[in-house]
């Protein structure tokens, strides 16, 4: 960093072009990770170094140049220390297996833009008291009010019942549910059906991709000891 200051009069921060979140035990279980470590890729910049190197939403970065990533902060510090234009070796967990990707680290732009692809939306509204979520279509008015990018689709959470089994996931009114267990949802009925199926399936977690005021993040709930896994009333 001192060398950068002498040469350029400023410090360049290494940029990968992803938005990262910490891996909770529930998320680790959802993605099949042996332990809750790494940096979960919630979004990938369309034209950034990560996209060019083949990174995907849902990847978990385990190490950078041999340096283990335990938390999001470890990853950010490791990337910040790599000069722009230099190739890095990142160990990644994807769909139950480890792989290595080698992006060329870029320089942090003044206003990095993160974009993702999403399926078209459909319209329907339904409240389900087993699930405990009041869901509605993502209309243009709601999109503008919630600052949701035009490329994001899904269903809007209008309210969360006090007795909802999903209350502990941190999901809240205004969130847009984009996918459930990595399956895109395009209507309220479809979302509720997917959630009920997840509760009945005997799986250990439910994984949701949500968008909150323009920012993607994953939310996961452990189904261990959860009641009403098969109750549709």
N, C-alpha and C positions, 0 to 999 in steps of 0.2 A: 504494500500500500504506500509506503514511503517512496518507493521507486516510481510509482504512478504519479504521486504528487510532484516529484521533481521533474518528471518527463512531460506531464500534461497539466499540472497545476490543479488537478482534481483526482478523486478516487472513483474508478469505474466499478459498479456493482455488477457481478455476474448475473445474467438473466436467463432463465430456462423457458419462460413463457407458460407457466402453469399456476393454478391456484391450489394451495395445499391445505389439508387439515390433518389434525392428529388422529391416530388410530386408537379408538376405544376398544375395550374387550368385546363389545357387541359387534363393532365393525370388523374386528379381526375374525370373529366367528363367522360372520356373513361372507367374508372373502376367503375363508379357508386358511387364514394365516396361523402358524403355530403359536405366535404370541403377539400381543398388542404393541407392535413397534413399527416404525417407518413413517413415511409421509404419503398420505392418500391424495391422489390427484383428483380433485373435484371438477376442475375445468382445464382446458387446453387452449391456448391462444392459436387461432387459425393459421397464422403465418410465423409463429415463433419457432425457436430452436427445437423445442420438444416435439411439436407437430411434424417438423421436417425429419426428426429422428425416429418417428413412429410411435410416440407416446400416445396413450389412449386414456380417456376418462375412466376412472376405476382402477388404474394402475397404482401399485404401492411401491414407492421408492425405498429400497432397503439399505443402499450404501452409495456413496459418491467417492470415486477413486479409492476404493477399499476402506473408506471411513464409514463405519456403521451409523445409520440414521435411526435413532431411537424415537425422537420427537420431531415435530415440524421445525422447531428452532434449530436443531442439528443440521437439517437440510438447508435451511436458509443461510446459515453461517458458512457451510461448506461451499455453497454455490457463490456466495458473495466474495469468497477468497480466490475464485478462479478467474483469471483475466479473460476478457472478451476475445473471441477468436480462437480460443483453445478448446480442443476436444476433451471431453470428460467421459469417464466410464461409470455408468450408473447401473446398479443391480436392481431389477424390477420384479415384482411379483404380479403375475397376470393369470387369472383363471386357474389357480392352483399350481402354478409352476414358476420357477425362477428363470429370468432371461436377462441379457445384458444389452443395453442400448447406449449408443455413443453420440450424444448430441454435441454440436459445436456451440459453446456458450456464447450468448450475445451480450450486448450492453443494455442495461436497464433503460427502457425508453422513458420519456417524461410522463407519458400517460399510457401505460400498457393496456391494450384492449384484449379482453378474454371473450371468446365466442364459442358456442357449442351448437351442434346440430340437434334438432328435435322433430318429432313427427307432427303432422297437422292436428289441430284440435277439433273436438266435437262439442256439441252443446247438450247439456242435460243437468238437472239439479236434483239432488236427493240427500236426505238425511238418514243415517243409519244409526240406531241407538246401541247396537252391539259394538260396532266399530267406534261410535262416539265422535264421528267427524261430520260436520256439516259442509258439504262440498258443492261447488258451483263451477260453471264454465268460465274459462279465462276470456272474458269479453274485452273489447278494445278499451272500454272505460276502466275496467279493473286493471288492465295491463298498464295504462297510463298512471292510474292512482298508485299502484304498487311498484312502479319503475321496473317493469319486467321487459327485457329486450324482446324484439319482435321474433327472434329465432327460437324463443322458448315456448313450449306448449305443455299442456297438462291441465290439472284441475286445481281450483283455488280452495284453500281451507278458510271457510267463513267463521267457524267456531269449533272449539274442542270441548266436549262434555267433561264435567268433573270426574265422571266415572269411566271415561274412555280408557281402554287398555293401552292406547298409544300416547297417553298424557306424559309418560316418563321419557319419551324420545326427544322431547324439547320442541316438537312441532307446534306451531302456533298460528293464530289467524293471520291471513295475508300470505302464508307460504303457498307456493305452487308445487304440487306433487307431480313430478315428471315421469318417474318410473317406480315400480315396486318389484323388488327382487330382480332388478335389471331388465324388467319388461316395461316398455313405455305404456302409459295410460293416456287415453284421449277423451274420456268422458267420466262423469261421476259414477255411473253404473259400473263401468269397467274398473275403476279404482276400487270401489267397494267390493266387487267380485274378487279382485286380486287379493285384497286384504283378508277377506273371509277364507279364501283358498289357502292363504299362507297360515292362518290360524288353525285350519283343519289339517294341514299337511303333515304335521308331526315334525316339521323342521325346527331348528333351534333358534333361528332369528328371522326377523323381517327387516329387509333393507329398503330404504326409500331414498331416492334422489330428489331433493327439493331445491327450489329457487326462492331466495328471500331478498326482495328488493334488488334483483339483478345479479345476485351472487349465488352460485351453486354450492351445495354441500350435501354430504350424505348423513342420514340419520338411521340408526339401527336399534332394534328392540329385541332383547332376549326373550324367548318364549318359555324359558324354564320356569315352571311353577306359575304360569299365567292361567287364569281361569277362562272358561267359556270359549275354548279353542274350537268347539264345534257347534256352538249355539247360535242359531240364526234368528232368534226371537228378538 
